[in-house]
Amino acid sequence: MAAIGKLPSAQPSGLSSPGKRTRAIVVTTGMLAFISFWRASAIVLCDMASTVYYIGGIVEAAVGKSAPYFILAVMLFAYAVRAVYVESCSMFTRGGVYRVVKEAMGSTLAKLSVSALMFDYILTGPISGVSAGQYLVGLINELLGLGHVGIALPPDLTAAAFAILVTVYFWWQNILGIEESSGKAMRIMQVTTVMGVLMIGWCAITLYERGFHMPPLTLNLPDSSLGWLAHLPAARAIGAIGIIVAFGHSILAMSGEESLAQVNREIEAPKLKNLLRTGLVIFIYSLLLTSLISFFAVMIIPDSVRMSRYSDDLIGGLAMYVVGPLWLRTALRAFVVFVGFLILAGAVNTAIVGSTGVLTRVAEDGVLLDWFRHPHRRYGTNYRIVNLVAILQIATIVLSRGDMYALGEAYAFGVIWSFVFKTLSVLVLRYKQTYQRMWRVPLNLTWFRPGGQDFPLGLGITFLILFVTAVVNLFTKQVATIWGLGFTAALFVIFEVSQKINGQAEHAYGEEPEKFNLEMVEEEGLHPERLHLDGAVKRIIAIRDPRNLSHLHRYLAENDSAELVALTVRTEKGLASSDGAQVFTDAEQRLFSKVVKVCEDHGRAVTPLVAVSNDQVYAIARTAYVLGAEEVVMGVSERFKPDVQLEHFAIHWGSLTSTDHHVKVRVLSETRDIHVDL
């Protein structure tokens, strides 16, 4: 969000300075709201951890009782895929599939990869919402039956109605901003953690009392699981092909990885450290919950009822077959269903967050019409993209009429192919951009020659596994292949047409300015509350040239939680400000767009501000006084030595105030830090 206004004509006592005039243009943006790694983990886990409610039944129907082993393998392999995302995010803050593929292999393949990814995201919301509705409807109908009420809700249509309501709710939360939606995700995961610990502990006690046998490591692949490979005998054997087929049917458990790249932009400082923490939390949580529940289901629920009654409700089935009295197990099942509804609903939010992030990156590159990028006037969010995503998801729910099978069959296409494109691109960038990474996927072998380049063994193995699995899935998942290819082709055509309309076929990524709102400020002028600066410590950093922000980089790298105002001064000659001048110049838009990206890299929030004055140093000093800043940071001037800069500021500061308001002034660069207390 952005605002424009003048400082009040009447100055506070001691502020008069003959011949000096200053106006202000306040530029605030909702894009600079950062969240903790716990909240980032919650957003991703609302998708990944939610698969525990349906992945076990889907995989067992496809491969037999050995399903838990393949789910465990996928959960372990997910850490390798997550490492690929961490490396790409360490190179590009906006490091999703589109950005990375474009840098490595060009815009055409980037648009193709993001088209496949959007097929996954558009289906993630509906399948999660409908699944949540199915759990809730099932519980309601059971309670109606126990109460001898002679009615029952139609499962599919009622589930679809619930899914639409959930989608509308999280649509509004994302209009408000990611801080709102991440807060909801955090609360959902807290409740889910309670359920997970309770279920795992209860199942462990049950196995301790009854004894247990591990699931058999045998494959049972029906024709429906083999698709076009049904007549290939080797596909059913426990060999390379059979294992890959079974692994491919389990890959759905990794859905949600791309969301990590999308929330990376909003992770607070220190960004890389918190990104690694996020990845570790996701790995441990999803590994324990998804894998253990899958094993417990096969070991505790009798074979005679597991797939016939509980294939879509394995956790509910576990609740009914653990040790304990019937009333307590029934209460446990009700709690499991309630939590299932919450986390599956949270996956709807993750789908909206991820889809919005992906389409925003595409729109920034001119591939979507520029109209989509205009931020909400009040909340600063990309509300038009959020609207588009919600409309597509609701349309999918309506067209499917709540049929989980129709949604589930087509779900995994975009997941695996987006991973293939992403991993291949990071592998290509290892050779195309050879600078030292902040973080790299492990297992890098050094050639035995002077100055030799590392061989990315870990990346290569990860790509090979993904690519082989994706190719096999093309032949075994017929519905996903047909509908996935159709959707991908259609969206690719839309991107092509939109880009031609924009006339930006070779748009330079990262140079497109951010979009800012403009809103008139009332005459009372600037004050901390107007800029939403409610912290105890406020600092101002003066900026001018988007190509020379080394002092901003260095300052943001410091471990400082103070509220920061990025101030640039537009110099106008004469005593009167020219009211007819351009409100927000192109140069200022480019400058603050660069500031936004730098602050994203560091995970630090900032309030941009333009001062319009006939004296640059006076404007900086006066703004610091009005806002009550404790520190002012300036870059090294091209015209004056640092001691002269400090002297000029001290003169103006002395003319502004005769109170006890003290300020620390720093002249900062990559190699120098000169400061004085005034």
C-alpha positions as CSV (number, residue, x, y, z in Angstrom):
1,M,0.0,0.0,0.0
2,A,1.3,3.5,-0.6
3,A,0.4,6.9,0.6
4,I,1.2,10.5,-0.3
5,G,1.1,13.7,1.7
6,K,2.7,16.8,3.0
7,L,4.3,17.4,6.3
8,P,2.3,19.9,8.4
9,S,2.9,23.5,7.7
10,A,3.2,24.3,11.3
11,Q,6.4,23.0,12.7
12,P,7.0,21.8,16.2
13,S,8.9,24.2,18.5
14,G,12.4,24.5,17.5
15,L,11.9,23.2,14.0
16,S,11.8,26.4,12.1
17,S,14.6,26.8,9.7
18,P,14.4,29.8,7.3
19,G,14.5,28.8,3.6
20,K,13.8,25.2,4.2
21,R,10.7,23.3,3.0
22,T,10.0,19.6,3.1
23,R,7.1,17.4,1.9
24,A,6.8,13.7,2.3
25,I,5.7,10.8,0.2
26,V,5.0,7.7,2.3
27,V,5.3,4.4,0.3
28,T,4.2,1.4,2.3
29,T,3.7,-2.1,0.8
30,G,2.0,-5.2,2.2
31,M,4.6,-7.3,0.4
32,L,7.1,-6.8,3.2
33,A,5.4,-8.7,6.0
34,F,7.7,-11.5,7.3
35,I,6.9,-14.6,9.2
36,S,8.8,-17.0,11.5
37,F,10.1,-20.3,10.3
38,W,7.4,-22.0,12.5
39,R,4.7,-20.3,10.5
40,A,6.4,-21.0,7.2
41,S,6.6,-24.7,8.3
42,A,2.9,-24.7,9.2
43,I,1.9,-23.4,5.7
44,V,3.8,-26.2,3.9
45,L,2.9,-28.9,6.4
46,C,-0.8,-28.1,6.0
47,D,-0.4,-29.6,2.5
48,M,2.3,-32.3,3.2
49,A,1.1,-33.5,6.5
50,S,-2.6,-33.6,5.4
51,T,-1.8,-36.4,3.0
52,V,-1.6,-38.7,6.1
53,Y,-5.4,-38.8,5.9
54,Y,-5.6,-40.4,2.4
55,I,-2.2,-41.4,1.2
56,G,-2.1,-44.8,3.0
57,G,-5.3,-46.0,1.4
58,I,-4.4,-44.8,-2.0
59,V,-1.0,-46.4,-2.0
60,E,-2.2,-49.7,-0.5
61,A,-4.9,-49.9,-3.2
62,A,-2.2,-49.5,-5.8
63,V,0.6,-51.7,-4.5
64,G,-0.8,-53.9,-1.6
65,K,0.3,-54.2,2.0
66,S,3.8,-53.1,1.3
67,A,2.5,-49.6,0.9
68,P,4.1,-48.3,4.2
69,Y,7.6,-49.1,3.0
70,F,7.2,-47.0,-0.2
71,I,5.6,-44.1,1.7
72,L,8.6,-44.2,4.1
73,A,10.9,-44.2,1.1
74,V,9.1,-41.2,-0.4
75,M,9.3,-39.3,2.9
76,L,13.0,-39.9,3.1
77,F,13.5,-39.0,-0.5
78,A,11.5,-35.8,0.1
79,Y,14.5,-34.4,2.1
80,A,16.7,-34.6,-1.1
81,V,14.0,-32.8,-3.1
82,R,13.7,-30.2,-0.3
83,A,17.5,-29.7,-0.5
84,V,17.1,-28.8,-4.2
85,Y,14.6,-26.1,-3.2
86,V,16.9,-24.8,-0.4
87,E,19.8,-24.4,-2.9
88,S,17.6,-22.6,-5.4
89,C,16.1,-20.3,-2.7
90,S,19.7,-19.4,-1.6
91,M,20.4,-18.2,-5.1
92,F,17.1,-16.5,-5.8
93,T,14.8,-15.3,-3.0
94,R,11.9,-15.8,-5.4
95,G,13.3,-19.2,-6.2
96,G,10.2,-21.1,-7.4
97,V,10.0,-23.4,-10.4
98,Y,9.4,-20.6,-12.9
99,R,12.4,-18.4,-11.9
100,V,14.9,-21.2,-11.7
101,V,13.9,-23.0,-14.9
102,K,14.0,-19.7,-16.8
103,E,17.5,-18.9,-15.5
104,A,18.7,-22.3,-16.5
105,M,16.8,-23.3,-19.7
106,G,14.9,-20.3,-21.0
107,S,11.4,-18.9,-20.9
108,T,9.6,-21.5,-23.0
109,L,10.5,-24.4,-20.7
110,A,9.8,-22.2,-17.7
111,K,6.3,-21.5,-18.9
112,L,5.8,-25.3,-19.6
113,S,7.0,-26.3,-16.1
114,V,4.9,-23.7,-14.3
115,S,1.9,-24.8,-16.4
116,A,2.3,-28.4,-15.1
117,L,2.8,-27.1,-11.6
118,M,-0.4,-25.1,-11.7
119,F,-2.3,-28.3,-12.5
120,D,-1.1,-29.6,-9.2
121,Y,-1.9,-26.5,-7.3
122,I,-5.4,-26.0,-8.8
123,L,-6.2,-29.6,-7.8
124,T,-4.6,-29.4,-4.3
125,G,-7.3,-27.1,-3.0
126,P,-10.3,-29.0,-4.3
127,I,-9.0,-32.5,-3.3
128,S,-8.1,-31.4,0.2
129,G,-11.4,-29.4,0.7
130,V,-13.5,-32.2,-0.7
131,S,-11.6,-34.8,1.5
132,A,-12.2,-32.6,4.5
133,G,-15.9,-32.4,3.7
134,Q,-16.0,-36.2,3.3
135,Y,-14.6,-36.7,6.8
136,L,-17.0,-34.3,8.3
137,V,-20.1,-35.6,6.4
138,G,-19.1,-39.2,7.4
139,L,-19.0,-38.2,11.1
140,I,-22.3,-36.3,10.9
141,N,-24.1,-39.2,9.2
142,E,-22.7,-41.6,11.9
143,L,-24.0,-39.4,14.7
144,L,-27.4,-39.1,12.9
145,G,-27.5,-42.9,12.7
146,L,-26.6,-43.3,16.4
147,G,-29.4,-40.8,17.2
148,H,-31.8,-42.8,15.0
149,V,-32.5,-39.8,12.8
150,G,-34.0,-41.0,9.6
151,I,-32.0,-38.7,7.3
152,A,-28.5,-38.7,5.9
153,L,-26.5,-36.1,4.0
154,P,-25.4,-36.9,0.5
155,P,-21.7,-37.4,0.9
156,D,-20.3,-36.0,-2.4
157,L,-22.6,-33.0,-2.8
158,T,-22.3,-32.0,0.9
159,A,-18.5,-32.4,0.8
160,A,-18.4,-30.2,-2.3
161,A,-20.4,-27.5,-0.5
162,F,-18.1,-27.7,2.5
163,A,-15.1,-27.4,0.1
164,I,-16.5,-24.3,-1.5
165,L,-17.1,-22.6,1.9
166,V,-13.5,-23.5,3.0
167,T,-12.1,-22.1,-0.2
168,V,-14.0,-18.8,0.2
169,Y,-12.8,-18.5,3.8
170,F,-9.1,-18.9,2.9
171,W,-9.6,-16.7,-0.2
172,W,-10.5,-13.9,2.2
173,Q,-7.6,-14.7,4.6
174,N,-5.2,-14.4,1.7
175,I,-6.7,-11.1,0.6
176,L,-5.9,-9.9,4.1
177,G,-2.3,-11.1,3.7
178,I,0.0,-14.0,4.5
179,E,0.4,-13.0,8.2
180,E,-3.4,-13.7,8.6
181,S,-3.3,-17.0,6.6
182,S,-0.1,-18.2,8.3
183,G,-1.6,-17.6,11.7
184,K,-4.5,-19.9,10.8
185,A,-2.1,-22.5,9.5
186,M,0.0,-22.3,12.7
187,R,-3.1,-23.0,14.9
188,I,-4.2,-25.9,12.6
189,M,-0.8,-27.5,12.9
190,Q,-0.7,-27.1,16.7
191,V,-4.0,-29.0,17.0
192,T,-2.7,-31.6,14.4
193,T,0.4,-32.1,16.5
194,V,-1.7,-33.0,19.6
195,M,-3.7,-35.5,17.5
196,G,-0.5,-37.0,16.0
197,V,1.2,-37.5,19.4
198,L,-1.9,-39.0,20.8
199,M,-2.4,-41.4,17.9
200,I,1.2,-42.5,17.8
201,G,1.4,-43.0,21.5
202,W,-1.9,-44.9,21.6
203,C,-0.9,-47.1,18.6
204,A,2.4,-47.9,20.3
205,I,0.7,-49.0,23.4
206,T,-1.7,-51.2,21.4
207,L,1.2,-52.9,19.6
208,Y,3.0,-53.4,22.9
209,E,0.0,-55.2,24.4
210,R,-1.1,-57.2,21.4
211,G,2.3,-57.9,19.7
212,F,2.9,-57.0,16.1
213,H,4.3,-58.2,12.7
214,M,5.8,-55.9,10.2
215,P,4.0,-55.6,6.9
216,P,5.2,-58.0,4.1
217,L,7.5,-56.6,1.5
218,T,5.5,-57.9,-1.5
219,L,4.0,-56.1,-4.4
220,N,0.4,-56.6,-5.5
221,L,-0.1,-54.4,-8.6
222,P,-3.6,-54.7,-10.2
223,D,-4.2,-53.6,-13.8
224,S,-5.6,-50.3,-12.6
225,S,-2.2,-49.5,-11.0
226,L,-0.3,-50.4,-14.1
227,G,-2.3,-48.5,-16.7
228,W,-0.7,-48.9,-20.1
229,L,1.9,-51.3,-18.6
230,A,-0.7,-53.8,-17.5
231,H,0.5,-56.4,-20.1
232,L,4.2,-56.0,-19.1
233,P,4.9,-59.0,-16.7
234,A,8.1,-57.4,-15.3
235,A,6.0,-54.5,-13.9
236,R,4.4,-56.7,-11.3
237,A,7.7,-58.2,-10.0
238,I,9.7,-56.9,-7.2
239,G,12.4,-55.6,-9.5
240,A,13.4,-52.2,-10.9
241,I,10.2,-51.6,-12.8
242,G,7.9,-52.8,-10.1
243,I,9.6,-50.7,-7.5
244,I,9.5,-47.6,-9.6
245,V,5.8,-48.2,-10.3
246,A,5.1,-48.5,-6.6
247,F,7.3,-45.5,-5.8
248,G,5.4,-43.5,-8.4
249,H,2.1,-44.3,-6.8
250,S,3.5,-43.0,-3.5
251,I,5.0,-39.8,-4.8
252,L,1.8,-37.9,-4.0
253,A,3.0,-37.8,-0.3
254,M,5.5,-35.1,-1.4
255,S,2.9,-32.7,-2.6
256,G,3.5,-29.2,-1.1
257,E,7.3,-28.9,-1.6
258,E,6.9,-26.0,-4.1
259,S,5.1,-24.1,-1.4
260,L,8.5,-23.9,0.4
261,A,9.9,-21.8,-2.4
262,Q,6.8,-19.5,-2.4
263,V,6.9,-18.8,1.3
264,N,10.7,-18.3,1.3
265,R,10.1,-14.7,0.2
266,E,8.2,-14.0,3.5
267,I,10.6,-15.9,5.9
268,E,12.1,-13.5,8.4
269,A,15.8,-12.9,9.1
270,P,18.2,-14.7,9.2
271,K,16.6,-16.0,6.0
272,L,18.8,-18.9,5.0
273,K,19.1,-20.2,8.5
274,N,15.4,-20.0,9.0
275,L,14.8,-21.7,5.6
276,L,17.0,-24.6,6.7
277,R,15.1,-24.8,10.0
278,T,11.8,-24.8,8.1
279,G,13.0,-27.7,5.9
280,L,14.1,-29.7,8.9
281,V,10.8,-29.2,10.8
282,I,8.9,-30.3,7.7
283,F,11.1,-33.4,7.2
284,I,10.8,-34.6,10.8
285,Y,7.1,-33.9,11.2
286,S,6.0,-35.4,7.9
287,L,8.3,-38.4,8.3
288,L,7.1,-39.3,11.7
289,L,3.4,-38.6,11.2
290,T,2.8,-39.9,7.7
291,S,5.1,-42.9,7.8
292,L,4.2,-44.2,11.3
293,I,0.4,-43.9,10.7
294,S,0.8,-45.9,7.5
295,F,2.7,-48.7,9.3
296,F,0.3,-48.6,12.2
297,A,-2.8,-48.9,9.9
298,V,-1.5,-52.1,8.3
299,M,-0.4,-53.6,11.6
300,I,-3.5,-52.8,13.7
301,I,-6.6,-52.7,11.4
302,P,-7.7,-56.2,10.4
303,D,-7.2,-57.0,6.7
304,S,-10.9,-57.9,6.4
305,V,-12.1,-54.3,7.1
306,R,-9.1,-52.1,6.4
307,M,-9.6,-51.5,2.7
308,S,-13.3,-52.2,2.5
309,R,-14.4,-49.8,5.2
310,Y,-11.4,-47.5,6.0
311,S,-9.5,-47.0,2.8
312,D,-10.4,-43.3,2.8
313,D,-10.2,-43.0,6.6
314,L,-7.2,-45.0,7.9
315,I,-6.7,-42.8,10.9
316,G,-10.4,-43.1,11.8
317,G,-10.0,-46.9,11.4
318,L,-7.0,-46.8,13.7
319,A,-9.0,-45.0,16.3
320,M,-11.6,-47.7,16.3
321,Y,-9.1,-50.6,16.6
322,V,-6.7,-49.4,19.3
323,V,-7.0,-50.7,22.8
324,G,-9.6,-49.1,25.1
325,P,-13.4,-49.0,25.7
326,L,-15.7,-48.3,22.8
327,W,-16.9,-44.9,24.1
328,L,-13.3,-43.7,24.4
329,R,-12.3,-45.0,20.9
330,T,-15.5,-43.4,19.4
331,A,-14.4,-40.1,21.1
332,L,-10.9,-40.5,19.6
333,R,-12.4,-41.0,16.2
334,A,-14.5,-37.9,16.5
335,F,-11.3,-35.9,17.4
336,V,-9.4,-37.4,14.5
337,V,-12.1,-36.4,12.1
338,F,-12.3,-32.9,13.5
339,V,-8.5,-32.5,13.2
340,G,-8.6,-34.0,9.7
341,F,-11.1,-31.4,8.6
342,L,-8.9,-28.7,10.0
343,I,-5.6,-29.8,8.4
344,L,-7.3,-30.7,5.0
345,A,-8.9,-27.2,5.1
346,G,-5.4,-25.8,5.8
347,A,-4.1,-27.5,2.7
348,V,-6.7,-25.4,0.8
349,N,-4.9,-22.3,2.2
350,T,-1.5,-23.7,1.2
351,A,-2.7,-24.2,-2.3
352,I,-3.9,-20.6,-2.6
353,V,-0.6,-19.3,-1.1
354,G,1.4,-21.4,-3.5
355,S,-0.7,-20.7,-6.6
356,T,-0.6,-16.9,-5.8
357,G,3.2,-17.0,-5.4
358,V,3.7,-18.9,-8.7
359,L,1.4,-16.7,-10.7
360,T,2.9,-13.6,-9.2
361,R,6.4,-14.6,-10.3
362,V,4.9,-15.2,-13.8
363,A,3.1,-11.9,-13.9
364,E,6.3,-10.0,-12.8
365,D,7.9,-11.4,-15.9
366,G,5.2,-10.1,-18.2
367,V,3.8,-13.6,-19.0
368,L,0.5,-12.7,-17.4
369,L,-1.3,-9.5,-18.1
370,D,0.0,-6.6,-16.0
371,W,-3.5,-5.9,-14.7
372,F,-3.2,-8.9,-12.4
373,R,-0.3,-7.3,-10.4
374,H,-2.1,-4.3,-9.0
375,P,-2.1,-4.6,-5.2
376,H,-5.1,-4.3,-3.0
377,R,-5.6,-0.6,-2.1
378,R,-6.0,-1.4,1.6
379,Y,-4.0,-4.7,2.2
380,G,-1.3,-4.4,-0.4
381,T,-1.9,-8.1,-1.6
382,N,-2.1,-9.4,-5.1
383,Y,-5.8,-9.8,-4.8
384,R,-6.6,-10.2,-8.4
385,I,-4.4,-13.3,-8.6
386,V,-5.9,-14.6,-5.4
387,N,-9.3,-14.1,-7.0
388,L,-8.3,-16.0,-10.1
389,V,-6.9,-19.0,-8.1
390,A,-10.1,-19.2,-5.9
391,I,-12.3,-19.1,-9.0
392,L,-10.4,-21.9,-10.7
393,Q,-10.5,-24.0,-7.5
394,I,-14.3,-23.5,-7.0
395,A,-14.9,-24.3,-10.6
396,T,-13.0,-27.6,-10.2
397,I,-15.0,-28.5,-7.1
398,V,-18.3,-27.8,-9.0
399,L,-17.2,-29.8,-12.1
400,S,-16.1,-32.8,-10.0
401,R,-19.2,-32.7,-7.8
402,G,-17.1,-33.9,-4.9
403,D,-15.9,-37.1,-6.6
404,M,-12.6,-37.9,-4.8
405,Y,-11.6,-40.5,-7.3
406,A,-11.9,-38.1,-10.2
407,L,-9.8,-35.5,-8.3
408,G,-7.2,-38.0,-7.0
409,E,-6.5,-39.7,-10.3
410,A,-5.3,-36.5,-11.9
411,Y,-3.5,-35.0,-8.9
412,A,0.1,-36.2,-9.1
413,F,1.0,-35.2,-12.7
414,G,2.1,-31.7,-11.9
415,V,3.9,-32.7,-8.7
416,I,6.4,-35.0,-10.3
417,W,7.1,-33.0,-13.5
418,S,7.6,-29.7,-11.6
419,F,10.2,-31.6,-9.5
420,V,11.9,-32.9,-12.6
421,F,12.1,-29.4,-14.2
422,K,13.3,-27.8,-11.0
423,T,16.0,-30.3,-10.2
424,L,17.3,-30.3,-13.8
425,S,17.5,-26.5,-13.8
426,V,19.5,-26.4,-10.5
427,L,21.8,-29.0,-12.0
428,V,22.3,-26.9,-15.1
429,L,22.9,-23.8,-13.1
430,R,25.8,-25.6,-11.3
431,Y,27.7,-25.4,-14.6
432,K,26.1,-22.3,-16.0
433,Q,26.6,-20.1,-12.9
434,T,29.7,-21.4,-11.2
435,Y,29.9,-18.8,-8.3
436,Q,30.1,-20.1,-4.8
437,R,26.6,-20.9,-3.4
438,M,25.4,-19.9,0.1
439,W,24.2,-23.5,0.4
440,R,24.4,-26.6,-1.9
441,V,22.7,-30.0,-2.1
442,P,25.1,-32.4,-0.3
443,L,27.3,-35.0,-2.0
444,N,29.6,-33.0,-4.2
445,L,32.7,-34.7,-5.5
446,T,35.8,-32.7,-6.5
447,W,37.6,-33.7,-9.8
448,F,41.3,-34.6,-9.2
449,R,42.7,-31.7,-11.1
450,P,43.8,-28.2,-10.1
451,G,40.9,-25.7,-10.1
452,G,38.5,-28.5,-10.9
453,Q,34.8,-28.1,-10.5
454,D,32.7,-30.1,-8.0
455,F,30.6,-32.9,-9.5
456,P,27.1,-32.6,-8.1
457,L,26.5,-36.3,-7.3
458,G,23.6,-35.7,-4.9
459,L,21.8,-33.5,-7.5
460,G,22.4,-36.0,-10.3
461,I,21.0,-38.9,-8.3
462,T,17.9,-36.9,-7.2
463,F,17.2,-35.8,-10.8
464,L,17.6,-39.4,-12.1
465,I,15.2,-40.8,-9.6
466,L,12.6,-38.1,-10.3
467,F,12.9,-38.4,-14.1
468,V,12.6,-42.1,-14.2
469,T,9.6,-42.0,-11.9
470,A,7.9,-39.3,-13.9
471,V,8.3,-41.3,-17.2
472,V,6.9,-44.4,-15.6
473,N,4.0,-42.4,-14.2
474,L,3.1,-41.3,-17.7
475,F,2.3,-44.9,-18.6
476,T,0.7,-46.0,-15.3
477,K,-1.5,-43.0,-14.5
478,Q,-3.7,-42.7,-17.5
479,V,-6.2,-40.2,-16.2
480,A,-3.4,-38.0,-14.8
481,T,-1.5,-38.2,-18.1
482,I,-4.5,-37.3,-20.3
483,W,-5.9,-34.5,-18.1
484,G,-2.5,-33.2,-17.0
485,L,-1.2,-32.9,-20.5
486,G,-4.4,-31.2,-21.6
487,F,-4.4,-28.7,-18.8
488,T,-0.6,-28.0,-19.1
489,A,-1.0,-27.3,-22.9
490,A,-4.0,-25.1,-22.4
491,L,-2.3,-23.0,-19.7
492,F,0.9,-22.8,-21.7
493,V,-1.1,-21.3,-24.6
494,I,-2.7,-18.8,-22.3
495,F,0.7,-17.7,-21.1
496,E,2.0,-17.4,-24.6
497,V,-1.0,-15.2,-25.7
498,S,-0.8,-13.0,-22.6
499,Q,2.9,-12.4,-23.1
500,K,2.3,-11.4,-26.7
501,I,-0.4,-9.0,-25.6
502,N,2.0,-7.5,-23.0
503,G,4.6,-7.1,-25.7
504,Q,7.3,-8.4,-23.3
505,A,8.4,-11.6,-24.9
506,E,12.0,-11.2,-23.6
507,H,11.3,-9.4,-20.3
508,A,14.3,-9.2,-18.1
509,Y,13.4,-11.0,-14.9
510,G,13.9,-9.0,-11.7
511,E,13.9,-5.6,-13.4
512,E,10.2,-5.1,-13.6
513,P,9.3,-2.5,-10.9
514,E,7.0,-3.5,-8.0
515,K,3.5,-2.1,-8.0
516,F,2.7,0.5,-5.3
517,N,-0.6,2.0,-4.3
518,L,-0.9,5.8,-3.8
519,E,-3.1,7.3,-1.2
520,M,-3.4,10.9,0.0
521,V,-2.3,11.6,3.6
522,E,-4.2,14.0,5.7
523,E,-2.6,17.4,6.5
524,E,-1.5,16.4,10.0
525,G,1.5,14.9,8.2
526,L,4.0,12.3,9.3
527,H,4.1,10.6,12.6
528,P,5.1,7.1,13.7
529,E,1.5,5.9,14.0
530,R,0.7,7.0,10.5
531,L,3.6,4.8,9.2
532,H,2.5,1.9,11.6
533,L,5.8,2.3,13.4
534,D,4.8,1.2,16.9
535,G,8.2,-0.3,18.0
536,A,10.4,1.2,20.7
537,V,13.4,1.6,18.4
538,K,13.2,3.3,15.0
539,R,16.0,3.8,12.5
540,I,16.3,5.7,9.2
541,I,18.6,4.6,6.3
542,A,19.1,7.1,3.5
543,I,19.1,5.7,0.0
544,R,19.4,7.3,-3.4
545,D,20.9,5.0,-6.1
546,P,19.5,1.5,-6.8
547,R,22.9,0.5,-8.0
548,N,24.6,1.5,-4.8
549,L,22.9,-0.1,-1.8
550,S,25.9,-1.6,-0.2
551,H,25.2,0.2,3.1
552,L,21.6,-1.1,3.0
553,H,22.9,-4.7,2.5
554,R,25.4,-4.3,5.4
555,Y,22.9,-2.8,7.7
556,L,20.3,-5.5,7.1
557,A,22.9,-8.2,7.7
558,E,23.2,-6.9,11.3
559,N,21.1,-8.7,13.8
560,D,18.8,-5.8,14.6
561,S,15.1,-6.0,15.2
562,A,14.5,-2.2,15.1
563,E,11.9,-0.8,12.7
564,L,13.5,0.6,9.6
565,V,12.5,3.5,7.4
566,A,14.2,3.6,4.0
567,L,14.3,7.3,3.0
568,T,15.2,9.0,-0.3
569,V,15.1,12.7,-0.9
570,R,13.8,14.3,-4.1
571,T,15.5,17.7,-4.4
572,E,13.4,20.6,-5.7
573,K,14.8,24.1,-6.0
574,G,13.2,27.1,-4.5
575,L,11.2,27.6,-1.4
576,A,7.8,26.3,-2.7
577,S,7.3,22.6,-3.6
578,S,5.9,22.1,-7.1
579,D,2.4,20.5,-6.5
580,G,2.1,19.8,-10.2
581,A,5.2,17.5,-10.2
582,Q,4.9,13.8,-10.7
583,V,3.6,12.2,-7.5
584,F,5.9,9.1,-7.7
585,T,8.6,9.2,-10.3
586,D,9.8,6.2,-12.3
587,A,13.2,6.5,-10.7
588,E,11.7,6.3,-7.2
589,Q,9.6,3.3,-8.2
590,R,12.7,1.5,-9.5
591,L,14.7,2.5,-6.4
592,F,12.0,1.2,-4.0
593,S,11.5,-1.9,-6.1
594,K,15.2,-2.7,-5.6
595,V,14.8,-1.9,-1.9
596,V,11.9,-4.4,-1.6
597,K,13.9,-7.2,-3.2
598,V,17.0,-6.5,-1.0
599,C,14.8,-6.6,2.1
600,E,13.2,-9.8,0.9
601,D,16.7,-11.3,0.6
602,H,17.5,-10.4,4.2
603,G,14.0,-11.1,5.6
604,R,13.7,-7.7,7.1
605,A,10.7,-5.3,6.9
606,V,11.1,-1.7,5.9
607,T,8.9,1.3,5.4
608,P,9.9,3.3,2.2
609,L,9.6,7.0,2.4
610,V,10.3,9.9,-0.1
611,A,11.0,13.4,1.3
612,V,10.6,16.3,-1.2
613,S,12.8,19.2,-0.1
614,N,15.2,21.9,-1.3
615,D,17.9,20.6,1.0
616,Q,18.7,16.9,1.1
617,V,20.5,16.7,4.5
618,Y,18.0,18.9,6.2
619,A,15.2,16.6,5.0
620,I,16.9,13.6,6.4
621,A,17.5,15.3,9.8
622,R,13.9,16.7,10.0
623,T,12.4,13.3,9.2
624,A,14.4,11.6,11.8
625,Y,13.2,14.2,14.4
626,V,9.6,14.0,13.4
627,L,9.6,10.1,13.6
628,G,11.6,10.0,16.7
629,A,14.4,7.9,15.2
630,E,17.3,6.7,17.4
631,E,19.7,6.3,14.5
632,V,20.3,7.6,11.0
633,V,22.4,5.6,8.5
634,M,23.8,7.2,5.3
635,G,25.9,5.8,2.5
636,V,29.3,7.3,1.5
637,S,28.7,10.4,-0.6
638,E,30.5,10.8,-3.9
639,R,30.9,14.6,-3.3
640,F,31.8,14.8,0.4
641,K,34.1,13.0,2.8
642,P,32.3,11.1,5.6
643,D,33.4,13.7,8.3
644,V,31.9,16.5,6.1
645,Q,28.7,14.5,5.8
646,L,28.5,14.1,9.6
647,E,29.3,17.8,10.1
648,H,26.5,18.9,7.7
649,F,24.0,16.6,9.5
650,A,25.1,17.9,12.9
651,I,24.5,21.5,11.8
652,H,21.0,20.8,10.6
653,W,20.2,18.6,13.7
654,G,21.2,21.5,15.9
655,S,18.9,23.9,14.1
656,L,15.9,21.5,14.5
657,T,15.9,20.7,18.2
658,S,16.8,22.2,21.5
659,T,15.4,19.2,23.4
660,D,17.2,16.2,24.8
661,H,16.4,14.1,21.7
662,H,19.7,12.4,20.8
663,V,20.5,10.5,17.6
664,K,23.3,8.3,16.4
665,V,24.5,9.1,12.9
666,R,26.5,6.5,10.8
667,V,28.2,6.7,7.4
668,L,28.3,3.1,6.3
669,S,29.8,1.2,3.4
670,E,31.1,-2.3,2.7
671,T,34.4,-1.3,4.4
672,R,33.7,1.7,6.6
673,D,31.5,2.5,9.6
674,I,32.0,6.0,10.9
675,H,29.6,7.3,13.5
676,V,28.9,10.1,15.9
677,D,26.3,10.6,18.7
678,L,24.4,13.9,18.6
